[in-house]
Amino acid sequence: IAAGGHHACAVVSGGAVKCWGNNGYGQLGTSSTTTSSTTAISVNGLSGVTALSSDGNQATCALLPNGTATCWGDNSFGMLGTGTRASPSLPGSVSGLAGATAISVGGSSTCALLTDGTVQCWGGGSTNSPLVPATVGGLTSATAVSVGGDFTCVVLTNGTVQCWGDNLNGQSNGTFSLVPVAVAGIANVKTVSVGLDYACALLTNGSVECWGDNSSYQLGNGTRTTSATPVQVLGL
């Protein structure tokens, strides 16, 4: 299941997908961009889906067993990977993507993890942002990827984390970066989940550490102090 800002989608038996909620950007994957639904309805033409990801806005991407992906909904920032910024009301293939094992849709961009440990991303909203998948430089051993509001993090095979993008609240290790930079002070990471301006990592010992914005207590350490370095979530 994947929940977006105003809609949600789920993989059902056989790999079909059903969605419900608002449909102003075609995020329910039907031929309509006006009819919302209070119940789950089928997305046109999908089968064999292995994973879903939705952003905090109005887009969803589905991973297929052959390593490709298809996306639908809001495409204002090019995050659907179709080569345009048009918002389709039906799923469309991500152009040129192959060998994907995981996909993550963020607020304005999308990234896919490939079988060789590299990562490709697209979207972003600026005039020079790629509208089709482009390889992230310097990554060859990624095992997980998560895209947030304006930054992205990956887990590497050695259990460390690297992030890039916006750093207004320290979520990319204290520096705005156009390329991946290591998050200091964290190791033995299994997976990572990125929010709007903060990120959390699940460690191999079952604990969780978070960093970035903490104005709404999202770091879980009993304070509201923003932290550029990971802090442990209390009580887990």
C-alpha positions in Angstrom: 0.0 0.0 0.0 1.1 3.6 -0.7 -0.5 6.7 0.6 -0.1 10.1 -1.1 -1.2 13.6 -0.1 -4.9 13.1 -1.0 -5.1 9.6 -2.4 -3.9 6.1 -1.6 -3.2 2.9 -3.7 -2.8 -0.8 -3.0 -1.5 -3.8 -4.8 -4.2 -6.6 -4.8 -4.0 -10.2 -5.8 -2.6 -10.8 -9.2 -0.5 -7.6 -9.1 -3.4 -5.3 -10.1 -3.7 -1.9 -8.4 -6.6 -0.1 -6.8 -6.7 3.5 -5.7 -9.1 5.8 -3.9 -9.3 9.5 -2.9 -8.9 12.7 -4.8 -8.4 12.5 -8.6 -7.8 16.1 -9.6 -4.5 15.1 -11.3 -5.5 11.7 -12.5 -3.9 10.0 -9.5 -6.5 7.2 -9.4 -5.2 6.0 -12.8 -8.5 6.0 -14.7 -9.4 7.8 -17.8 -10.8 10.7 -15.7 -9.1 13.6 -14.0 -12.2 14.9 -12.3 -14.1 12.0 -10.7 -12.8 11.3 -7.2 -13.7 8.0 -5.4 -14.6 7.2 -1.8 -13.9 3.5 -2.5 -11.0 1.6 -4.1 -11.3 1.5 -7.9 -9.0 -0.3 -10.4 -6.1 1.4 -12.1 -6.4 0.8 -15.9 -4.1 -1.8 -17.5 -1.9 -2.8 -14.6 -1.0 -6.4 -13.6 2.0 -8.0 -12.0 2.9 -5.0 -9.9 5.4 -5.8 -7.1 5.7 -2.5 -5.3 4.1 1.0 -5.1 5.3 4.4 -4.0 3.3 7.7 -3.7 4.5 11.1 -2.8 3.0 13.7 -0.5 1.3 15.3 -3.5 -0.5 13.6 -6.3 1.7 11.0 -8.0 2.2 7.2 -7.9 4.7 4.8 -9.4 4.4 1.1 -9.7 7.4 -1.3 -10.0 6.9 -4.2 -12.5 8.6 -7.6 -12.3 10.7 -7.0 -15.4 12.5 -4.1 -13.7 10.5 -1.3 -15.4 8.1 1.1 -13.8 4.9 2.9 -14.7 3.7 6.2 -13.1 0.6 8.3 -13.2 -0.9 11.5 -11.6 0.7 14.9 -11.1 3.7 15.5 -13.3 4.3 19.2 -12.7 7.9 18.6 -11.7 8.6 15.8 -14.2 8.6 13.1 -11.5 6.7 10.6 -13.7 9.7 10.1 -15.9 7.8 10.2 -19.2 9.9 12.8 -20.8 7.4 15.6 -20.4 5.6 17.5 -17.7 2.2 16.6 -18.9 0.0 14.9 -16.2 -1.5 11.7 -17.7 -4.7 10.2 -16.4 -3.5 6.7 -17.2 -0.2 5.0 -16.2 2.7 5.7 -18.5 6.1 3.9 -18.6 9.2 5.5 -17.2 11.3 6.2 -20.2 14.5 4.1 -20.5 14.3 2.6 -17.0 15.5 -1.0 -16.7 16.7 -3.3 -14.0 14.9 -1.5 -11.2 14.4 -3.3 -7.9 12.9 -0.5 -5.8 11.3 2.9 -6.5 10.6 6.0 -4.3 8.4 9.0 -5.3 9.2 12.3 -3.5 7.7 15.7 -3.4 9.1 16.7 -6.8 11.3 13.9 -8.0 11.5 10.1 -8.2 14.4 7.7 -7.8 14.9 4.0 -8.6 17.4 1.5 -7.2 18.9 -0.8 -9.9 20.2 -4.3 -9.6 23.8 -3.2 -9.9 23.6 -0.9 -6.9 23.3 2.3 -8.8 20.5 4.8 -8.5 18.7 6.7 -11.2 16.5 9.8 -10.6 14.3 12.1 -12.5 12.2 15.2 -12.0 13.0 18.1 -9.6 11.1 21.0 -11.1 13.9 23.3 -12.3 14.4 24.0 -16.0 17.5 21.8 -16.2 16.1 18.9 -14.2 16.0 15.6 -16.1 12.5 14.4 -17.3 13.8 10.9 -17.8 16.0 8.7 -15.5 19.6 10.0 -15.0 22.3 8.1 -13.1 23.3 9.6 -9.7 27.1 9.9 -9.8 29.3 8.1 -7.4 26.9 5.4 -6.2 27.7 1.8 -6.9 26.6 -0.1 -3.8 23.2 1.2 -2.8 20.7 -1.2 -1.2 17.8 1.1 -0.5 16.6 4.5 -1.6 14.1 7.0 -0.2 13.1 10.4 -1.7 11.7 13.2 0.6 10.4 16.7 0.0 13.6 18.1 -1.6 16.3 15.6 -0.7 17.1 11.9 -1.1 19.0 9.3 0.9 20.4 5.9 0.1 21.7 3.0 2.2 25.0 1.4 1.1 26.1 -2.2 1.4 28.4 -1.3 4.3 25.5 0.0 6.4 26.2 3.7 6.0 23.9 6.4 4.6 24.5 9.0 2.0 22.1 11.9 1.1 21.9 14.8 -1.3 19.7 17.8 -2.0 18.2 20.5 0.3 19.7 21.0 3.7 17.5 23.7 5.3 17.3 21.7 8.5 20.4 19.6 8.4 18.8 16.6 6.7 21.7 16.2 4.3 24.4 16.1 6.9 24.8 19.8 7.3 25.4 20.9 3.7 23.4 21.5 0.6 24.8 19.1 -1.9 24.3 18.3 -5.6 26.0 14.9 -5.1 25.7 12.2 -2.3 27.5 13.0 1.0 27.9 10.6 3.9 25.7 11.1 7.0 28.1 11.3 9.9 27.7 9.2 13.1 25.5 6.4 11.8 26.3 2.8 10.9 24.7 -0.7 10.6 21.7 0.7 8.8 19.1 -1.6 7.2 16.8 0.9 5.5 16.0 4.6 5.5 12.8 6.6 5.2 12.9 10.3 4.2 10.2 12.8 5.2 9.7 16.4 4.2 12.8 17.8 6.0 14.0 14.9 8.1 15.0 11.3 7.7 14.9 8.1 9.9 17.0 4.9 9.6 16.2 1.5 10.9 19.4 -0.2 12.3 20.3 -3.9 12.4 19.8 -3.9 16.2 16.1 -2.8 15.9 16.7 0.8 17.0 15.8 3.9 15.0 17.9 7.0 14.5 16.6 10.3 12.9 18.0 13.6 11.8 16.9 16.9 10.3 14.0 19.1 11.2 12.5 18.5 14.7 10.0 21.4 15.0 7.2 18.9 15.4 9.0 16.3 17.5 9.6 14.1 14.5 13.1 13.0 15.6 11.5 11.2 18.6 14.3 12.1 21.1 12.2 14.0 23.6 13.1 17.5 22.3 12.3 19.9 19.5 15.9 20.6 18.7 16.8 20.2 15.0 19.8 17.9 14.5 22.2 17.6 11.5 23.5 14.3 13.1 21.4 11.2 13.8 19.8 10.9 17.3 18.2 7.8 18.7 14.4 7.6 18.9 13.5 7.0 22.5 11.3 4.1 23.6 12.0 1.8 20.6 
